[in-house]
Amino acid sequence: MPATFYLCWLASVNKKLHPTVVSGKWDFVLVLAALSGFLLVGGALLLTLVQSDTRFILRGNFGQLREGWGQNAVAWLLVAVGYLMLVVGTASLTLTNRSRWLSVYNIDAANAERVIDSALERSRIQNVTRYGNRWADGRGILEMVPFHGMSHVTIRLLSQSPETRAEIENQLRAELATTGSAENGSAAWIGTLAGAGVLLNLCLVGLALFVLFFR
């Protein structure tokens, strides 16, 4: 269900007349929320697997079963804590890494290049030179990473000055607010996936209600 909600949101932003800008942190939070069901189910399956294997290995008389249960509980706790630390640690590192990123949906690379050039011209940065998908003034200013299949662009703000990063971000957002979106072919198939997810969720909810109340 969280993945379906995310697909519905993704389909809506890819149908808008203008690009949608999301900070890197919030973009990752949305993806993490969409995958939350898989993370929870995957963790539960991993814990169940560890418990089942431990029980199988430690089968025997009553004393062995009691001893095995104690060892199994410890293994369960260790795996649960390890899995939780892995998920939280990875999420924290990714959030920190994405603090200088901007995710721009529903824009092609050509429009993104024009927006970046215009935003840098309106800023106070001088002697800006472009090297491929990277802009610099002797030091790094920003880098663009296009994802052509999704009409998506990631902009990494490379400047070490918080004031410069804030000014560039404000100029980019102002330019993107007046920039029209090109035809986005990904909107159709994302909408199809979202619709299929909605139907699947309705079927699962109906099946759950049938089992609970009519079985």
C-alpha positions as CSV (number, residue, x, y, z in Angstrom):
1,M,0.0,0.0,0.0
2,P,2.8,2.6,0.7
3,A,4.3,1.8,-2.6
4,T,1.0,2.4,-4.3
5,F,0.6,5.8,-2.6
6,Y,4.1,6.7,-3.8
7,L,3.3,5.6,-7.4
8,C,0.1,7.7,-7.3
9,W,2.1,10.7,-6.2
10,L,4.8,10.1,-8.8
11,A,2.2,9.8,-11.5
12,S,0.6,13.1,-10.5
13,V,3.8,15.1,-10.5
14,N,4.8,13.8,-13.9
15,K,1.5,15.1,-15.4
16,K,1.9,18.7,-14.1
17,L,2.6,21.6,-16.4
18,H,5.7,22.6,-14.5
19,P,8.6,20.6,-13.0
20,T,8.3,19.7,-9.3
21,V,11.3,20.3,-7.0
22,V,11.8,18.2,-3.9
23,S,14.8,18.5,-1.6
24,G,17.0,15.5,-1.5
25,K,16.2,14.6,2.1
26,W,12.4,14.7,1.5
27,D,12.8,12.7,-1.7
28,F,14.6,10.0,0.1
29,V,12.0,10.0,2.9
30,L,9.3,9.5,0.3
31,V,11.2,6.5,-1.2
32,L,11.8,5.1,2.3
33,A,8.1,5.4,3.1
34,A,7.2,3.7,-0.1
35,L,9.6,0.8,0.7
36,S,8.5,0.6,4.4
37,G,6.3,-2.4,3.8
38,F,9.0,-4.3,2.1
39,L,11.5,-3.4,4.8
40,L,9.1,-4.5,7.5
41,V,8.1,-7.7,5.8
42,G,11.7,-8.5,4.8
43,G,12.9,-8.0,8.4
44,A,10.1,-10.2,9.7
45,L,10.9,-13.0,7.2
46,L,14.6,-12.8,8.1
47,L,13.8,-13.1,11.8
48,T,11.4,-16.0,11.2
49,L,14.1,-17.8,9.1
50,V,16.7,-17.4,11.9
51,Q,14.2,-18.7,14.5
52,S,13.1,-21.7,12.4
53,D,16.7,-22.7,11.6
54,T,17.7,-22.4,15.2
55,R,14.8,-24.6,16.3
56,F,15.6,-27.2,13.7
57,I,19.3,-27.4,14.7
58,L,18.6,-27.5,18.5
59,R,15.8,-30.1,18.5
60,G,16.1,-32.8,21.1
61,N,14.8,-33.7,24.6
62,F,13.0,-31.2,26.9
63,G,16.2,-29.9,28.4
64,Q,17.7,-29.3,25.0
65,L,14.5,-27.6,23.8
66,R,14.6,-25.2,26.8
67,E,18.3,-24.5,26.1
68,G,17.6,-24.1,22.4
69,W,14.7,-21.7,23.1
70,G,17.0,-19.5,25.2
71,Q,19.6,-19.5,22.5
72,N,17.0,-18.9,19.9
73,A,15.7,-15.9,21.8
74,V,19.2,-14.4,21.9
75,A,19.6,-15.0,18.2
76,W,16.3,-13.4,17.5
77,L,17.2,-10.3,19.5
78,L,20.6,-10.0,17.9
79,V,19.3,-10.3,14.4
80,A,16.4,-7.9,15.2
81,V,18.8,-5.3,16.6
82,G,21.3,-5.8,13.8
83,Y,18.7,-5.4,11.2
84,L,17.3,-2.3,12.8
85,M,20.7,-0.7,13.2
86,L,21.5,-1.5,9.5
87,V,18.2,0.1,8.3
88,V,18.5,3.2,10.6
89,G,22.3,3.6,9.9
90,T,21.8,3.4,6.1
91,A,18.9,5.8,6.2
92,S,20.8,8.3,8.4
93,L,23.9,8.2,6.1
94,T,21.8,8.6,3.0
95,L,19.9,11.5,4.5
96,T,23.1,13.3,5.4
97,N,24.5,12.7,1.9
98,R,21.4,14.1,0.3
99,S,21.3,17.3,2.3
100,R,22.8,19.2,-0.7
101,W,20.7,17.5,-3.4
102,L,17.6,18.6,-5.3
103,S,15.3,16.2,-7.1
104,V,13.5,17.7,-10.1
105,Y,10.6,15.7,-11.5
106,N,9.0,16.1,-14.9
107,I,11.8,17.8,-16.7
108,D,14.2,16.8,-19.5
109,A,17.9,17.3,-19.6
110,A,17.8,20.1,-22.2
111,N,15.3,22.2,-20.1
112,A,17.3,21.5,-16.9
113,E,20.5,22.8,-18.6
114,R,18.7,26.0,-19.6
115,V,17.3,26.5,-16.1
116,I,20.7,26.0,-14.5
117,D,22.4,28.4,-16.9
118,S,19.7,31.0,-16.3
119,A,19.8,30.6,-12.5
120,L,23.6,30.9,-12.3
121,E,23.4,34.1,-14.5
122,R,21.0,35.7,-12.1
123,S,23.1,34.8,-9.1
124,R,26.1,36.7,-7.9
125,I,28.6,34.0,-8.9
126,Q,31.2,35.1,-11.5
127,N,33.3,33.3,-14.1
128,V,31.2,30.2,-14.2
129,T,32.4,27.5,-16.6
130,R,30.6,24.4,-17.6
131,Y,32.4,21.0,-17.9
132,G,29.9,18.5,-19.2
133,N,27.2,18.2,-16.6
134,R,29.2,20.1,-14.0
135,W,29.4,23.9,-13.4
136,A,32.4,25.5,-11.6
137,D,34.1,28.8,-11.0
138,G,37.5,27.3,-10.1
139,R,35.7,25.3,-7.4
140,G,32.6,23.1,-7.8
141,I,29.2,24.9,-7.9
142,L,26.8,22.2,-8.9
143,E,26.4,19.0,-10.9
144,M,23.4,17.7,-12.8
145,V,22.7,14.0,-13.0
146,P,19.9,13.3,-15.6
147,F,17.6,10.2,-15.6
148,H,16.2,10.3,-19.1
149,G,13.9,7.4,-18.7
150,M,12.0,9.0,-15.9
151,S,12.3,12.7,-17.1
152,H,14.0,13.3,-13.8
153,V,17.1,15.3,-12.9
154,T,19.1,15.3,-9.7
155,I,21.1,18.5,-9.0
156,R,23.9,18.3,-6.5
157,L,25.0,21.6,-4.9
158,L,28.7,21.3,-4.5
159,S,29.6,24.8,-3.1
160,Q,31.1,24.8,0.4
161,S,29.3,28.1,1.2
162,P,25.8,27.7,2.7
163,E,24.9,31.2,1.5
164,T,25.9,30.3,-2.1
165,R,24.0,27.0,-2.0
166,A,20.9,28.8,-0.6
167,E,21.1,31.5,-3.3
168,I,21.5,28.9,-6.1
169,E,18.6,26.9,-4.8
170,N,16.3,29.9,-4.6
171,Q,17.2,30.9,-8.2
172,L,16.7,27.4,-9.4
173,R,13.2,27.1,-7.7
174,A,12.2,30.5,-9.2
175,E,13.3,29.5,-12.7
176,L,11.6,26.1,-12.5
177,A,8.3,27.7,-11.3
178,T,8.1,29.4,-14.7
179,T,9.5,26.6,-16.9
180,G,7.1,24.4,-18.8
181,S,7.5,20.6,-18.9
182,A,8.1,18.8,-22.1
183,E,6.1,15.7,-23.1
184,N,6.7,13.1,-20.5
185,G,6.3,9.5,-21.7
186,S,6.9,8.0,-18.2
187,A,3.7,9.5,-16.8
188,A,1.5,7.0,-18.7
189,W,3.2,3.8,-17.5
190,I,3.7,5.2,-14.0
191,G,-0.1,5.9,-13.9
192,T,-0.7,2.4,-15.1
193,L,1.4,0.9,-12.3
194,A,-0.4,3.1,-9.8
195,G,-3.8,2.0,-11.1
196,A,-2.8,-1.6,-10.9
197,G,-1.5,-1.1,-7.4
198,V,-4.8,0.5,-6.3
199,L,-6.8,-2.5,-7.8
200,L,-4.5,-5.0,-6.1
201,N,-4.9,-3.2,-2.7
202,L,-8.6,-3.2,-3.1
203,C,-8.6,-6.9,-3.9
204,L,-6.4,-7.7,-0.9
205,V,-8.6,-5.6,1.5
206,G,-11.7,-7.3,0.1
207,L,-10.1,-10.7,0.6
208,A,-9.0,-9.8,4.2
209,L,-12.6,-8.6,5.0
210,F,-14.0,-11.8,3.5
211,V,-11.7,-14.0,5.6
212,L,-12.4,-12.1,8.8
213,F,-16.2,-11.8,8.6
214,F,-17.6,-14.3,6.1
215,R,-15.4,-17.4,6.3
